Amino acid sequence: MSIAIETAELMEHFQWLTVEESIALVQDETARAAIAEELADLLIYSLSFANSAGIDVSDAIFRKMDRNQTRFPAKAVQGTLSRSSEGSKEHNM
């Protein structure tokens, strides 16, 4: 699927970089422009898929944010990098 291909092309920019190197990379205008193009491709295919599938993207985002707020309350996860055991299981499915 084109979404997977475009995601891989976006990820290639950051594949072997540390967080610090990734932050520095997006500060470079040329790199940021190339990353923006890949992100645009990913979004174009994603929005096209949502349109074809009859998915209201705005509604889907709000529902997902509401669900995440219940699953990962800010006070419970603030300052942690790990997910709850429930979240880890769902994330890896």
N, C-alpha and C positions, 0 to 999 in steps of 0.2 A: 504494500500500500504506500502511496506517495507520502503520507504523513510520517511513516517510519523512516523513509529515505531522507526526508527533509530534517527530521529530528536528528538523525545520524550526522548529517552534514553540519548542523548547528553544533552538535556535541564535539565534533572533530576539532573545533577551535579551542576547546578547553580540555581535551582528553587527558593529557599528561601534565597538566598544570596544577599547581597548588592553588588554594583559595587566593592567596596574595598575588600570585602570578595572573590569575584570572581577572582580579580587580584591576591590575595594571594593564592588562590587555585591552579591556574596554575603554581605557583612557586614551588609547592610540586611535586617532581619527580614522585611519585606513582600516584597521582591524575592526573598529566599531561599525564602520559602513558595511564591511563584509558580513559581520554578525547580524546586522540589521536586515540585510537581504535574505539571509537564511531564515531568520525569524519571520520575516514577511511571507516567505514561501510556506513556512509551517502554518502560519495563521490563515493564509489564503486557502490551503487545502483543508484545514480544520473547519473553517467557516463554511466552505463549500459542502463538506460532509454533513455538517449540522443542518444546513439548508435542505440537502437532499433527504436527510432522515427525519425532517420535520421537528428538529430539536430547537427550542427557544434557548439560545445560549445564555442570555441574561438570566432567565429563570433557572437554568441548570446551575449557573454560578452561585446565585443566591441560595438555592437549595443545598448545594455542596458546602457553602460557607456556614450555613445554619447547622448542618450535620457535623461538620468539623468542630464547631463551637461546643457542641454537646459532647463529642468524643474526646476532644482535647481542650478542656477548659483552661483559659489563660493562666489562672492562678496555679493550676496543677502542673503545667508544663513550662512556665516562664523560667528561662535560664537553663533549660535542659536541651540537649541535642538528641536524646533518645525518644522514641515513641513508646506509647503504652503497649503492652503485649497484644491487646486487641488490634491496635493500629498497625503494628508490625505484621501481624498475620494477614490482615486485609491488604496491606500494601504489597506484600510479596505474592499475592494470588495472581 
